[in-house]
Amino acid sequence: MLRSLQVQPEDVVDVFVYVTVLNLAIEYLPAVISESFTLSLLTAILLKLSLELVLVVKARAVTRFRRAMTVRTKLTAGLLLWATAAGSKIAVLELVNLAFGDTVRLGGFLSVTLLVVTLLLSRAAVRRLLASGHDATSNPAVANPAPSS
């Protein structure tokens, strides 16, 4: 089931990560274009929403694959997983085109794939970094080190 539609702190962090990665892609990949920072921010929000949906569909496909007992159901679940992976990139391209037209371009399938993988890896890295920082500050020895002589 999808979690509440209420915005969580990690959602805001994800959008910050996405807008940073997206703007780096805009700067260094000629095929990725956004006419303004506002459009790149809105694109990052659209990417966040669409990738969350893709992750839900992918998780369900993986669950189906793991639960499959016969070769036929394994193949069907594998095909669903592949279609989710490939189709999600095409869906992202189409969503961005529908929402922003020619003012935002994410390039083709390859650049979108690279962008999506980078977004997800960056998101995971930042979440891990923040989680480890939270652990460090909750440790009294780290948060309040003993004064040195």
PyMOL commands that set and color helices and strands:
alter all, ss='L'
color gray80, all
select helices_A, chain A and resi 9-28+37-67+71-103+109-138+140-143
alter helices_A, ss='H'
color red, helices_A
select strands_A, chain A and resi 32-34+104-106
alter strands_A, ss='S'
color yellow, strands_A
deselect
rebuild
show_as cartoon
